[in-house]
Structure formats: C-alpha cells, structure tokens
Amino acid sequence: MKNIVIQFYIVAFFILSSVTMVAQTPGDTDGTADGLEGTDAPAAPIDDYLLPMALVAIFAGYKYSKNTAQKTV
C-alpha cells in the first residue's frame, strides 16, 4: 500500500510540475475576431516531458524484465 502511495506522488509530481501545461496562452484580440482565418497558433511544447517519460520508460522496462526473469526461474 505504501508503494502505491509513493508511486502516486511521483506521477502526480511529474504531471503537475510543468509550468507550460497549457498549449496556448490567451492572446490579446485587440477587438478583432480572427476566427478560422487568423494566424496559426504556435506548436505546443513537448520538451518538458521528455526526461520524465524517458526515466519512467527505463524504470518500467527494468521492473518488467526483473519480474519476467523471476517468473521463468
């Protein structure tokens, strides 16, 4: 049970730690309604999540390989 709580806190930290979770900031419209004909929005940043995703993938792969190795013995 304690392990599940620790894992929950780690996942919550990685999800909530990024300041740029919002893909687009609300802009100033200056009274104009651009609609669909306006300029394109900038791309959403993914760089904030690359390191946490890589660490989680390495950890999950290690745990999976460790569990399968123990079951085959």
CHARMM internal coordinates of N, CA and C (Angstrom, degrees):
IC EDIT
DIST 1 N 1 CA 1.4438
DIST 1 CA 1 C 1.5299
ANGL 1 N 1 CA 1 C 110.93
DIST 1 C 2 N 1.3231
ANGL 1 CA 1 C 2 N 115.79
DIHE 1 N 1 CA 1 C 2 N -41.06
DIST 2 N 2 CA 1.4616
ANGL 1 C 2 N 2 CA 120.05
DIHE 1 CA 1 C 2 N 2 CA 179.68
DIST 2 CA 2 C 1.5310
ANGL 2 N 2 CA 2 C 110.28
DIHE 1 C 2 N 2 CA 2 C -64.47
DIST 2 C 3 N 1.3288
ANGL 2 CA 2 C 3 N 116.80
DIHE 2 N 2 CA 2 C 3 N -35.63
DIST 3 N 3 CA 1.4597
ANGL 2 C 3 N 3 CA 121.52
DIHE 2 CA 2 C 3 N 3 CA 179.39
DIST 3 CA 3 C 1.5308
ANGL 3 N 3 CA 3 C 110.63
DIHE 2 C 3 N 3 CA 3 C -64.18
DIST 3 C 4 N 1.3149
ANGL 3 CA 3 C 4 N 117.95
DIHE 3 N 3 CA 3 C 4 N -38.68
DIST 4 N 4 CA 1.4591
ANGL 3 C 4 N 4 CA 121.96
DIHE 3 CA 3 C 4 N 4 CA -179.99
DIST 4 CA 4 C 1.5289
ANGL 4 N 4 CA 4 C 110.18
DIHE 3 C 4 N 4 CA 4 C -66.53
DIST 4 C 5 N 1.3151
ANGL 4 CA 4 C 5 N 116.70
DIHE 4 N 4 CA 4 C 5 N -40.25
DIST 5 N 5 CA 1.4670
ANGL 4 C 5 N 5 CA 120.58
DIHE 4 CA 4 C 5 N 5 CA 179.42
DIST 5 CA 5 C 1.5233
ANGL 5 N 5 CA 5 C 110.50
DIHE 4 C 5 N 5 CA 5 C -65.25
DIST 5 C 6 N 1.3177
ANGL 5 CA 5 C 6 N 117.28
DIHE 5 N 5 CA 5 C 6 N -42.24
DIST 6 N 6 CA 1.4640
ANGL 5 C 6 N 6 CA 120.65
DIHE 5 CA 5 C 6 N 6 CA 178.65
DIST 6 CA 6 C 1.5263
ANGL 6 N 6 CA 6 C 110.32
DIHE 5 C 6 N 6 CA 6 C -64.09
DIST 6 C 7 N 1.3206
ANGL 6 CA 6 C 7 N 117.41
DIHE 6 N 6 CA 6 C 7 N -42.66
DIST 7 N 7 CA 1.4592
ANGL 6 C 7 N 7 CA 120.53
DIHE 6 CA 6 C 7 N 7 CA 178.20
DIST 7 CA 7 C 1.5246
ANGL 7 N 7 CA 7 C 110.99
DIHE 6 C 7 N 7 CA 7 C -63.55
DIST 7 C 8 N 1.3227
ANGL 7 CA 7 C 8 N 116.83
DIHE 7 N 7 CA 7 C 8 N -39.20
DIST 8 N 8 CA 1.4609
ANGL 7 C 8 N 8 CA 120.45
DIHE 7 CA 7 C 8 N 8 CA 178.17
DIST 8 CA 8 C 1.5278
ANGL 8 N 8 CA 8 C 110.75
DIHE 7 C 8 N 8 CA 8 C -62.01
DIST 8 C 9 N 1.3326
ANGL 8 CA 8 C 9 N 117.55
DIHE 8 N 8 CA 8 C 9 N -44.70
DIST 9 N 9 CA 1.4550
ANGL 8 C 9 N 9 CA 120.58
DIHE 8 CA 8 C 9 N 9 CA 179.46
DIST 9 CA 9 C 1.5256
ANGL 9 N 9 CA 9 C 111.76
DIHE 8 C 9 N 9 CA 9 C -64.64
DIST 9 C 10 N 1.3052
ANGL 9 CA 9 C 10 N 117.79
DIHE 9 N 9 CA 9 C 10 N -37.82
DIST 10 N 10 CA 1.4686
ANGL 9 C 10 N 10 CA 120.53
DIHE 9 CA 9 C 10 N 10 CA 178.53
DIST 10 CA 10 C 1.5191
ANGL 10 N 10 CA 10 C 110.57
DIHE 9 C 10 N 10 CA 10 C -65.57
DIST 10 C 11 N 1.3194
ANGL 10 CA 10 C 11 N 117.44
DIHE 10 N 10 CA 10 C 11 N -46.27
DIST 11 N 11 CA 1.4606
ANGL 10 C 11 N 11 CA 120.89
DIHE 10 CA 10 C 11 N 11 CA 179.48
DIST 11 CA 11 C 1.5238
ANGL 11 N 11 CA 11 C 110.55
DIHE 10 C 11 N 11 CA 11 C -64.34
DIST 11 C 12 N 1.3239
ANGL 11 CA 11 C 12 N 117.10
DIHE 11 N 11 CA 11 C 12 N -43.62
DIST 12 N 12 CA 1.4669
ANGL 11 C 12 N 12 CA 120.07
DIHE 11 CA 11 C 12 N 12 CA 178.93
DIST 12 CA 12 C 1.5239
ANGL 12 N 12 CA 12 C 110.92
DIHE 11 C 12 N 12 CA 12 C -62.02
DIST 12 C 13 N 1.3149
ANGL 12 CA 12 C 13 N 117.46
DIHE 12 N 12 CA 12 C 13 N -38.28
DIST 13 N 13 CA 1.4622
ANGL 12 C 13 N 13 CA 120.51
DIHE 12 CA 12 C 13 N 13 CA 178.18
DIST 13 CA 13 C 1.5167
ANGL 13 N 13 CA 13 C 111.26
DIHE 12 C 13 N 13 CA 13 C -61.90
DIST 13 C 14 N 1.3356
ANGL 13 CA 13 C 14 N 117.99
DIHE 13 N 13 CA 13 C 14 N -46.62
DIST 14 N 14 CA 1.4563
ANGL 13 C 14 N 14 CA 120.51
DIHE 13 CA 13 C 14 N 14 CA -179.05
DIST 14 CA 14 C 1.5235
ANGL 14 N 14 CA 14 C 111.85
DIHE 13 C 14 N 14 CA 14 C -67.11
DIST 14 C 15 N 1.3152
ANGL 14 CA 14 C 15 N 117.08
DIHE 14 N 14 CA 14 C 15 N -36.09
DIST 15 N 15 CA 1.4607
ANGL 14 C 15 N 15 CA 119.14
DIHE 14 CA 14 C 15 N 15 CA -179.50
DIST 15 CA 15 C 1.5243
ANGL 15 N 15 CA 15 C 111.27
DIHE 14 C 15 N 15 CA 15 C -71.82
DIST 15 C 16 N 1.3216
ANGL 15 CA 15 C 16 N 116.64
DIHE 15 N 15 CA 15 C 16 N -41.63
DIST 16 N 16 CA 1.4575
ANGL 15 C 16 N 16 CA 120.14
DIHE 15 CA 15 C 16 N 16 CA -174.36
DIST 16 CA 16 C 1.5246
ANGL 16 N 16 CA 16 C 114.04
DIHE 15 C 16 N 16 CA 16 C -91.87
DIST 16 C 17 N 1.3138
ANGL 16 CA 16 C 17 N 118.96
DIHE 16 N 16 CA 16 C 17 N -4.20
DIST 17 N 17 CA 1.4580
ANGL 16 C 17 N 17 CA 120.21
DIHE 16 CA 16 C 17 N 17 CA -174.74
DIST 17 CA 17 C 1.5220
ANGL 17 N 17 CA 17 C 113.81
DIHE 16 C 17 N 17 CA 17 C -80.48
DIST 17 C 18 N 1.2941
ANGL 17 CA 17 C 18 N 118.03
DIHE 17 N 17 CA 17 C 18 N -18.80
DIST 18 N 18 CA 1.4556
ANGL 17 C 18 N 18 CA 119.85
DIHE 17 CA 17 C 18 N 18 CA -176.99
DIST 18 CA 18 C 1.5219
ANGL 18 N 18 CA 18 C 110.99
DIHE 17 C 18 N 18 CA 18 C -78.23
DIST 18 C 19 N 1.3061
ANGL 18 CA 18 C 19 N 116.08
DIHE 18 N 18 CA 18 C 19 N 129.41
DIST 19 N 19 CA 1.4566
ANGL 18 C 19 N 19 CA 120.75
DIHE 18 CA 18 C 19 N 19 CA 178.83
DIST 19 CA 19 C 1.5230
ANGL 19 N 19 CA 19 C 110.03
DIHE 18 C 19 N 19 CA 19 C -76.69
DIST 19 C 20 N 1.3073
ANGL 19 CA 19 C 20 N 116.90
DIHE 19 N 19 CA 19 C 20 N -27.78
DIST 20 N 20 CA 1.4597
ANGL 19 C 20 N 20 CA 120.95
DIHE 19 CA 19 C 20 N 20 CA -175.20
DIST 20 CA 20 C 1.5133
ANGL 20 N 20 CA 20 C 111.56
DIHE 19 C 20 N 20 CA 20 C -97.66
DIST 20 C 21 N 1.3056
ANGL 20 CA 20 C 21 N 117.05
DIHE 20 N 20 CA 20 C 21 N 46.71
DIST 21 N 21 CA 1.4609
ANGL 20 C 21 N 21 CA 119.67
DIHE 20 CA 20 C 21 N 21 CA 178.51
DIST 21 CA 21 C 1.5248
ANGL 21 N 21 CA 21 C 111.50
DIHE 20 C 21 N 21 CA 21 C -71.54
DIST 21 C 22 N 1.2972
ANGL 21 CA 21 C 22 N 117.43
DIHE 21 N 21 CA 21 C 22 N -26.40
DIST 22 N 22 CA 1.4477
ANGL 21 C 22 N 22 CA 121.33
DIHE 21 CA 21 C 22 N 22 CA 178.79
DIST 22 CA 22 C 1.5201
ANGL 22 N 22 CA 22 C 107.67
DIHE 21 C 22 N 22 CA 22 C -83.37
DIST 22 C 23 N 1.3182
ANGL 22 CA 22 C 23 N 117.00
DIHE 22 N 22 CA 22 C 23 N 126.55
DIST 23 N 23 CA 1.4515
ANGL 22 C 23 N 23 CA 120.45
DIHE 22 CA 22 C 23 N 23 CA -175.82
DIST 23 CA 23 C 1.5242
ANGL 23 N 23 CA 23 C 112.39
DIHE 22 C 23 N 23 CA 23 C -69.25
DIST 23 C 24 N 1.3089
ANGL 23 CA 23 C 24 N 117.34
DIHE 23 N 23 CA 23 C 24 N -36.42
DIST 24 N 24 CA 1.4562
ANGL 23 C 24 N 24 CA 120.37
DIHE 23 CA 23 C 24 N 24 CA -178.07
DIST 24 CA 24 C 1.5224
ANGL 24 N 24 CA 24 C 108.69
DIHE 23 C 24 N 24 CA 24 C -133.12
DIST 24 C 25 N 1.2970
ANGL 24 CA 24 C 25 N 115.57
DIHE 24 N 24 CA 24 C 25 N 136.06
DIST 25 N 25 CA 1.4529
ANGL 24 C 25 N 25 CA 119.21
DIHE 24 CA 24 C 25 N 25 CA 175.61
DIST 25 CA 25 C 1.5160
ANGL 25 N 25 CA 25 C 108.99
DIHE 24 C 25 N 25 CA 25 C -85.63
DIST 25 C 26 N 1.3092
ANGL 25 CA 25 C 26 N 117.54
DIHE 25 N 25 CA 25 C 26 N 145.73
DIST 26 N 26 CA 1.4713
ANGL 25 C 26 N 26 CA 118.18
DIHE 25 CA 25 C 26 N 26 CA 178.82
DIST 26 CA 26 C 1.5175
ANGL 26 N 26 CA 26 C 109.87
DIHE 25 C 26 N 26 CA 26 C -65.78
DIST 26 C 27 N 1.2994
ANGL 26 CA 26 C 27 N 115.35
DIHE 26 N 26 CA 26 C 27 N 127.62
DIST 27 N 27 CA 1.4611
ANGL 26 C 27 N 27 CA 119.95
DIHE 26 CA 26 C 27 N 27 CA -175.97
DIST 27 CA 27 C 1.5101
ANGL 27 N 27 CA 27 C 112.28
DIHE 26 C 27 N 27 CA 27 C -96.49
DIST 27 C 28 N 1.2989
ANGL 27 CA 27 C 28 N 115.11
DIHE 27 N 27 CA 27 C 28 N 176.76
DIST 28 N 28 CA 1.4493
ANGL 27 C 28 N 28 CA 122.31
DIHE 27 CA 27 C 28 N 28 CA 178.24
DIST 28 CA 28 C 1.5204
ANGL 28 N 28 CA 28 C 107.54
DIHE 27 C 28 N 28 CA 28 C -91.40
DIST 28 C 29 N 1.3185
ANGL 28 CA 28 C 29 N 118.25
DIHE 28 N 28 CA 28 C 29 N 123.13
DIST 29 N 29 CA 1.4650
ANGL 28 C 29 N 29 CA 120.24
DIHE 28 CA 28 C 29 N 29 CA -175.86
DIST 29 CA 29 C 1.5208
ANGL 29 N 29 CA 29 C 112.77
DIHE 28 C 29 N 29 CA 29 C -89.58
DIST 29 C 30 N 1.3089
ANGL 29 CA 29 C 30 N 117.90
DIHE 29 N 29 CA 29 C 30 N -16.57
DIST 30 N 30 CA 1.4720
ANGL 29 C 30 N 30 CA 122.47
DIHE 29 CA 29 C 30 N 30 CA 179.65
DIST 30 CA 30 C 1.5234
ANGL 30 N 30 CA 30 C 112.41
DIHE 29 C 30 N 30 CA 30 C 56.60
DIST 30 C 31 N 1.3046
ANGL 30 CA 30 C 31 N 117.37
DIHE 30 N 30 CA 30 C 31 N 27.67
DIST 31 N 31 CA 1.4576
ANGL 30 C 31 N 31 CA 120.55
DIHE 30 CA 30 C 31 N 31 CA 178.05
DIST 31 CA 31 C 1.5062
ANGL 31 N 31 CA 31 C 114.43
DIHE 30 C 31 N 31 CA 31 C 80.22
DIST 31 C 32 N 1.3237
ANGL 31 CA 31 C 32 N 118.20
DIHE 31 N 31 CA 31 C 32 N 3.36
DIST 32 N 32 CA 1.4622
ANGL 31 C 32 N 32 CA 120.07
DIHE 31 CA 31 C 32 N 32 CA 178.61
DIST 32 CA 32 C 1.5122
ANGL 32 N 32 CA 32 C 109.51
DIHE 31 C 32 N 32 CA 32 C -102.36
DIST 32 C 33 N 1.3010
ANGL 32 CA 32 C 33 N 115.66
DIHE 32 N 32 CA 32 C 33 N 145.39
DIST 33 N 33 CA 1.4602
ANGL 32 C 33 N 33 CA 121.00
DIHE 32 CA 32 C 33 N 33 CA 177.81
DIST 33 CA 33 C 1.5198
ANGL 33 N 33 CA 33 C 107.64
DIHE 32 C 33 N 33 CA 33 C -108.25
DIST 33 C 34 N 1.3246
ANGL 33 CA 33 C 34 N 117.25
DIHE 33 N 33 CA 33 C 34 N 95.54
DIST 34 N 34 CA 1.4597
ANGL 33 C 34 N 34 CA 120.50
DIHE 33 CA 33 C 34 N 34 CA -177.16
DIST 34 CA 34 C 1.5171
ANGL 34 N 34 CA 34 C 112.05
DIHE 33 C 34 N 34 CA 34 C -71.81
DIST 34 C 35 N 1.3256
ANGL 34 CA 34 C 35 N 117.30
DIHE 34 N 34 CA 34 C 35 N -36.92
DIST 35 N 35 CA 1.4575
ANGL 34 C 35 N 35 CA 119.90
DIHE 34 CA 34 C 35 N 35 CA -179.47
DIST 35 CA 35 C 1.5105
ANGL 35 N 35 CA 35 C 111.74
DIHE 34 C 35 N 35 CA 35 C 62.50
DIST 35 C 36 N 1.3124
ANGL 35 CA 35 C 36 N 116.88
DIHE 35 N 35 CA 35 C 36 N -138.14
DIST 36 N 36 CA 1.4626
ANGL 35 C 36 N 36 CA 121.41
DIHE 35 CA 35 C 36 N 36 CA -178.49
DIST 36 CA 36 C 1.5196
ANGL 36 N 36 CA 36 C 112.62
DIHE 35 C 36 N 36 CA 36 C -81.21
DIST 36 C 37 N 1.3248
ANGL 36 CA 36 C 37 N 116.94
DIHE 36 N 36 CA 36 C 37 N -16.65
DIST 37 N 37 CA 1.4605
ANGL 36 C 37 N 37 CA 119.75
DIHE 36 CA 36 C 37 N 37 CA -177.78
DIST 37 CA 37 C 1.5179
ANGL 37 N 37 CA 37 C 112.70
DIHE 36 C 37 N 37 CA 37 C -87.24
DIST 37 C 38 N 1.3211
ANGL 37 CA 37 C 38 N 118.40
DIHE 37 N 37 CA 37 C 38 N 1.09
DIST 38 N 38 CA 1.4557
ANGL 37 C 38 N 38 CA 121.82
DIHE 37 CA 37 C 38 N 38 CA -177.65
DIST 38 CA 38 C 1.5227
ANGL 38 N 38 CA 38 C 111.85
DIHE 37 C 38 N 38 CA 38 C -74.24
DIST 38 C 39 N 1.3150
ANGL 38 CA 38 C 39 N 114.54
DIHE 38 N 38 CA 38 C 39 N -176.43
DIST 39 N 39 CA 1.4597
ANGL 38 C 39 N 39 CA 119.93
DIHE 38 CA 38 C 39 N 39 CA 179.45
DIST 39 CA 39 C 1.5187
ANGL 39 N 39 CA 39 C 110.25
DIHE 38 C 39 N 39 CA 39 C -72.91
DIST 39 C 40 N 1.3099
ANGL 39 CA 39 C 40 N 116.27
DIHE 39 N 39 CA 39 C 40 N 155.74
DIST 40 N 40 CA 1.4611
ANGL 39 C 40 N 40 CA 121.33
DIHE 39 CA 39 C 40 N 40 CA 179.47
DIST 40 CA 40 C 1.5214
ANGL 40 N 40 CA 40 C 110.64
DIHE 39 C 40 N 40 CA 40 C -71.55
DIST 40 C 41 N 1.3105
ANGL 40 CA 40 C 41 N 115.04
DIHE 40 N 40 CA 40 C 41 N 147.42
DIST 41 N 41 CA 1.4654
ANGL 40 C 41 N 41 CA 121.19
DIHE 40 CA 40 C 41 N 41 CA 178.10
DIST 41 CA 41 C 1.5273
ANGL 41 N 41 CA 41 C 109.10
DIHE 40 C 41 N 41 CA 41 C -77.14
DIST 41 C 42 N 1.3278
ANGL 41 CA 41 C 42 N 117.70
DIHE 41 N 41 CA 41 C 42 N 150.57
DIST 42 N 42 CA 1.4671
ANGL 41 C 42 N 42 CA 119.71
DIHE 41 CA 41 C 42 N 42 CA 177.37
DIST 42 CA 42 C 1.5255
ANGL 42 N 42 CA 42 C 110.98
DIHE 41 C 42 N 42 CA 42 C -67.54
DIST 42 C 43 N 1.3014
ANGL 42 CA 42 C 43 N 115.71
DIHE 42 N 42 CA 42 C 43 N 156.76
DIST 43 N 43 CA 1.4594
ANGL 42 C 43 N 43 CA 120.85
DIHE 42 CA 42 C 43 N 43 CA -178.92
DIST 43 CA 43 C 1.5223
ANGL 43 N 43 CA 43 C 110.46
DIHE 42 C 43 N 43 CA 43 C -66.75
DIST 43 C 44 N 1.3223
ANGL 43 CA 43 C 44 N 116.58
DIHE 43 N 43 CA 43 C 44 N 146.88
DIST 44 N 44 CA 1.4602
ANGL 43 C 44 N 44 CA 121.65
DIHE 43 CA 43 C 44 N 44 CA 179.25
DIST 44 CA 44 C 1.5328
ANGL 44 N 44 CA 44 C 109.29
DIHE 43 C 44 N 44 CA 44 C -75.90
DIST 44 C 45 N 1.3380
ANGL 44 CA 44 C 45 N 118.41
DIHE 44 N 44 CA 44 C 45 N 137.49
DIST 45 N 45 CA 1.4619
ANGL 44 C 45 N 45 CA 120.47
DIHE 44 CA 44 C 45 N 45 CA -178.51
DIST 45 CA 45 C 1.5251
ANGL 45 N 45 CA 45 C 112.00
DIHE 44 C 45 N 45 CA 45 C -75.11
DIST 45 C 46 N 1.3135
ANGL 45 CA 45 C 46 N 116.86
DIHE 45 N 45 CA 45 C 46 N 135.38
DIST 46 N 46 CA 1.4584
ANGL 45 C 46 N 46 CA 121.86
DIHE 45 CA 45 C 46 N 46 CA 176.31
DIST 46 CA 46 C 1.5272
ANGL 46 N 46 CA 46 C 110.22
DIHE 45 C 46 N 46 CA 46 C -116.05
DIST 46 C 47 N 1.3267
ANGL 46 CA 46 C 47 N 116.59
DIHE 46 N 46 CA 46 C 47 N -9.60
DIST 47 N 47 CA 1.4636
ANGL 46 C 47 N 47 CA 121.12
DIHE 46 CA 46 C 47 N 47 CA -175.85
DIST 47 CA 47 C 1.5259
ANGL 47 N 47 CA 47 C 113.34
DIHE 46 C 47 N 47 CA 47 C -60.65
DIST 47 C 48 N 1.3257
ANGL 47 CA 47 C 48 N 117.45
DIHE 47 N 47 CA 47 C 48 N -26.70
DIST 48 N 48 CA 1.4615
ANGL 47 C 48 N 48 CA 119.87
DIHE 47 CA 47 C 48 N 48 CA -178.71
DIST 48 CA 48 C 1.5250
ANGL 48 N 48 CA 48 C 112.24
DIHE 47 C 48 N 48 CA 48 C -66.33
DIST 48 C 49 N 1.3072
ANGL 48 CA 48 C 49 N 117.49
DIHE 48 N 48 CA 48 C 49 N -24.53
DIST 49 N 49 CA 1.4518
ANGL 48 C 49 N 49 CA 120.88
DIHE 48 CA 48 C 49 N 49 CA -173.73
DIST 49 CA 49 C 1.5288
ANGL 49 N 49 CA 49 C 114.10
DIHE 48 C 49 N 49 CA 49 C -103.14
DIST 49 C 50 N 1.3101
ANGL 49 CA 49 C 50 N 119.04
DIHE 49 N 49 CA 49 C 50 N -1.82
DIST 50 N 50 CA 1.4611
ANGL 49 C 50 N 50 CA 120.74
DIHE 49 CA 49 C 50 N 50 CA -176.32
DIST 50 CA 50 C 1.5244
ANGL 50 N 50 CA 50 C 112.52
DIHE 49 C 50 N 50 CA 50 C -64.85
DIST 50 C 51 N 1.3074
ANGL 50 CA 50 C 51 N 118.24
DIHE 50 N 50 CA 50 C 51 N -48.22
DIST 51 N 51 CA 1.4573
ANGL 50 C 51 N 51 CA 121.18
DIHE 50 CA 50 C 51 N 51 CA -179.18
DIST 51 CA 51 C 1.5318
ANGL 51 N 51 CA 51 C 112.21
DIHE 50 C 51 N 51 CA 51 C -65.56
DIST 51 C 52 N 1.3378
ANGL 51 CA 51 C 52 N 120.19
DIHE 51 N 51 CA 51 C 52 N -47.92
DIST 52 N 52 CA 1.4710
ANGL 51 C 52 N 52 CA 118.38
DIHE 51 CA 51 C 52 N 52 CA 177.59
DIST 52 CA 52 C 1.5224
ANGL 52 N 52 CA 52 C 112.82
DIHE 51 C 52 N 52 CA 52 C -61.73
DIST 52 C 53 N 1.3391
ANGL 52 CA 52 C 53 N 117.95
DIHE 52 N 52 CA 52 C 53 N -38.48
DIST 53 N 53 CA 1.4648
ANGL 52 C 53 N 53 CA 119.92
DIHE 52 CA 52 C 53 N 53 CA 179.17
DIST 53 CA 53 C 1.5200
ANGL 53 N 53 CA 53 C 111.03
DIHE 52 C 53 N 53 CA 53 C -66.16
DIST 53 C 54 N 1.3235
ANGL 53 CA 53 C 54 N 117.75
DIHE 53 N 53 CA 53 C 54 N -38.46
DIST 54 N 54 CA 1.4569
ANGL 53 C 54 N 54 CA 120.84
DIHE 53 CA 53 C 54 N 54 CA 178.81
DIST 54 CA 54 C 1.5239
ANGL 54 N 54 CA 54 C 110.66
DIHE 53 C 54 N 54 CA 54 C -66.34
DIST 54 C 55 N 1.3272
ANGL 54 CA 54 C 55 N 117.38
DIHE 54 N 54 CA 54 C 55 N -42.59
DIST 55 N 55 CA 1.4642
ANGL 54 C 55 N 55 CA 120.29
DIHE 54 CA 54 C 55 N 55 CA 178.86
DIST 55 CA 55 C 1.5233
ANGL 55 N 55 CA 55 C 111.78
DIHE 54 C 55 N 55 CA 55 C -64.98
DIST 55 C 56 N 1.3207
ANGL 55 CA 55 C 56 N 117.07
DIHE 55 N 55 CA 55 C 56 N -41.38
DIST 56 N 56 CA 1.4676
ANGL 55 C 56 N 56 CA 120.58
DIHE 55 CA 55 C 56 N 56 CA 178.05
DIST 56 CA 56 C 1.5270
ANGL 56 N 56 CA 56 C 110.24
DIHE 55 C 56 N 56 CA 56 C -64.64
DIST 56 C 57 N 1.3207
ANGL 56 CA 56 C 57 N 117.70
DIHE 56 N 56 CA 56 C 57 N -40.31
DIST 57 N 57 CA 1.4611
ANGL 56 C 57 N 57 CA 120.84
DIHE 56 CA 56 C 57 N 57 CA 179.69
DIST 57 CA 57 C 1.5254
ANGL 57 N 57 CA 57 C 111.27
DIHE 56 C 57 N 57 CA 57 C -65.43
DIST 57 C 58 N 1.3173
ANGL 57 CA 57 C 58 N 117.36
DIHE 57 N 57 CA 57 C 58 N -41.64
DIST 58 N 58 CA 1.4662
ANGL 57 C 58 N 58 CA 120.70
DIHE 57 CA 57 C 58 N 58 CA 178.49
DIST 58 CA 58 C 1.5204
ANGL 58 N 58 CA 58 C 110.17
DIHE 57 C 58 N 58 CA 58 C -65.01
DIST 58 C 59 N 1.3407
ANGL 58 CA 58 C 59 N 116.91
DIHE 58 N 58 CA 58 C 59 N -44.68
DIST 59 N 59 CA 1.4595
ANGL 58 C 59 N 59 CA 121.27
DIHE 58 CA 58 C 59 N 59 CA 179.62
DIST 59 CA 59 C 1.5234
ANGL 59 N 59 CA 59 C 111.22
DIHE 58 C 59 N 59 CA 59 C -63.91
DIST 59 C 60 N 1.3349
ANGL 59 CA 59 C 60 N 117.75
DIHE 59 N 59 CA 59 C 60 N -43.53
DIST 60 N 60 CA 1.4608
ANGL 59 C 60 N 60 CA 121.16
DIHE 59 CA 59 C 60 N 60 CA 179.92
DIST 60 CA 60 C 1.5299
ANGL 60 N 60 CA 60 C 110.86
DIHE 59 C 60 N 60 CA 60 C -65.44
DIST 60 C 61 N 1.3302
ANGL 60 CA 60 C 61 N 117.36
DIHE 60 N 60 CA 60 C 61 N -39.98
DIST 61 N 61 CA 1.4558
ANGL 60 C 61 N 61 CA 120.33
DIHE 60 CA 60 C 61 N 61 CA 177.53
DIST 61 CA 61 C 1.5124
ANGL 61 N 61 CA 61 C 112.41
DIHE 60 C 61 N 61 CA 61 C -64.67
DIST 61 C 62 N 1.3261
ANGL 61 CA 61 C 62 N 116.01
DIHE 61 N 61 CA 61 C 62 N -39.27
DIST 62 N 62 CA 1.4649
ANGL 61 C 62 N 62 CA 120.28
DIHE 61 CA 61 C 62 N 62 CA 177.50
DIST 62 CA 62 C 1.5229
ANGL 62 N 62 CA 62 C 111.09
DIHE 61 C 62 N 62 CA 62 C -64.52
DIST 62 C 63 N 1.3379
ANGL 62 CA 62 C 63 N 116.98
DIHE 62 N 62 CA 62 C 63 N -46.51
DIST 63 N 63 CA 1.4628
ANGL 62 C 63 N 63 CA 120.71
DIHE 62 CA 62 C 63 N 63 CA -179.99
DIST 63 CA 63 C 1.5246
ANGL 63 N 63 CA 63 C 111.12
DIHE 62 C 63 N 63 CA 63 C -63.73
DIST 63 C 64 N 1.3330
ANGL 63 CA 63 C 64 N 116.75
DIHE 63 N 63 CA 63 C 64 N -40.50
DIST 64 N 64 CA 1.4596
ANGL 63 C 64 N 64 CA 120.62
DIHE 63 CA 63 C 64 N 64 CA -179.72
DIST 64 CA 64 C 1.5239
ANGL 64 N 64 CA 64 C 111.01
DIHE 63 C 64 N 64 CA 64 C -65.67
DIST 64 C 65 N 1.3411
ANGL 64 CA 64 C 65 N 117.06
DIHE 64 N 64 CA 64 C 65 N -44.74
DIST 65 N 65 CA 1.4600
ANGL 64 C 65 N 65 CA 119.71
DIHE 64 CA 64 C 65 N 65 CA -179.59
DIST 65 CA 65 C 1.5267
ANGL 65 N 65 CA 65 C 111.09
DIHE 64 C 65 N 65 CA 65 C -68.06
DIST 65 C 66 N 1.3164
ANGL 65 CA 65 C 66 N 117.48
DIHE 65 N 65 CA 65 C 66 N -34.13
DIST 66 N 66 CA 1.4514
ANGL 65 C 66 N 66 CA 121.20
DIHE 65 CA 65 C 66 N 66 CA 178.33
DIST 66 CA 66 C 1.5310
ANGL 66 N 66 CA 66 C 110.61
DIHE 65 C 66 N 66 CA 66 C -68.16
DIST 66 C 67 N 1.3316
ANGL 66 CA 66 C 67 N 117.70
DIHE 66 N 66 CA 66 C 67 N -41.19
DIST 67 N 67 CA 1.4487
ANGL 66 C 67 N 67 CA 121.33
DIHE 66 CA 66 C 67 N 67 CA 179.29
DIST 67 CA 67 C 1.5329
ANGL 67 N 67 CA 67 C 112.38
DIHE 66 C 67 N 67 CA 67 C -69.27
DIST 67 C 68 N 1.3182
ANGL 67 CA 67 C 68 N 118.06
DIHE 67 N 67 CA 67 C 68 N -38.71
DIST 68 N 68 CA 1.4647
ANGL 67 C 68 N 68 CA 120.05
DIHE 67 CA 67 C 68 N 68 CA 179.61
DIST 68 CA 68 C 1.5261
ANGL 68 N 68 CA 68 C 110.70
DIHE 67 C 68 N 68 CA 68 C -72.10
DIST 68 C 69 N 1.3316
ANGL 68 CA 68 C 69 N 117.63
DIHE 68 N 68 CA 68 C 69 N -32.18
DIST 69 N 69 CA 1.4604
ANGL 68 C 69 N 69 CA 120.46
DIHE 68 CA 68 C 69 N 69 CA 178.19
DIST 69 CA 69 C 1.5185
ANGL 69 N 69 CA 69 C 111.09
DIHE 68 C 69 N 69 CA 69 C -68.42
DIST 69 C 70 N 1.3269
ANGL 69 CA 69 C 70 N 118.23
DIHE 69 N 69 CA 69 C 70 N -35.73
DIST 70 N 70 CA 1.4428
ANGL 69 C 70 N 70 CA 121.89
DIHE 69 CA 69 C 70 N 70 CA 179.26
DIST 70 CA 70 C 1.5263
ANGL 70 N 70 CA 70 C 111.49
DIHE 69 C 70 N 70 CA 70 C -72.54
DIST 70 C 71 N 1.3147
ANGL 70 CA 70 C 71 N 118.39
DIHE 70 N 70 CA 70 C 71 N -32.73
DIST 71 N 71 CA 1.4495
ANGL 70 C 71 N 71 CA 121.85
DIHE 70 CA 70 C 71 N 71 CA -178.52
DIST 71 CA 71 C 1.5300
ANGL 71 N 71 CA 71 C 111.85
DIHE 70 C 71 N 71 CA 71 C -75.05
DIST 71 C 72 N 1.3299
ANGL 71 CA 71 C 72 N 117.99
DIHE 71 N 71 CA 71 C 72 N -28.65
DIST 72 N 72 CA 1.4616
ANGL 71 C 72 N 72 CA 120.64
DIHE 71 CA 71 C 72 N 72 CA -178.09
DIST 72 CA 72 C 1.5232
ANGL 72 N 72 CA 72 C 112.04
DIHE 71 C 72 N 72 CA 72 C -82.28
DIST 72 C 73 N 1.2976
ANGL 72 CA 72 C 73 N 118.63
DIHE 72 N 72 CA 72 C 73 N -15.98
DIST 73 N 73 CA 1.4703
ANGL 72 C 73 N 73 CA 121.51
DIHE 72 CA 72 C 73 N 73 CA -178.15
DIST 73 CA 73 C 1.4920
ANGL 73 N 73 CA 73 C 111.47
DIHE 72 C 73 N 73 CA 73 C -82.41
END
COOR INIT
IC SEED 1 N 1 CA 1 C
IC BUILD
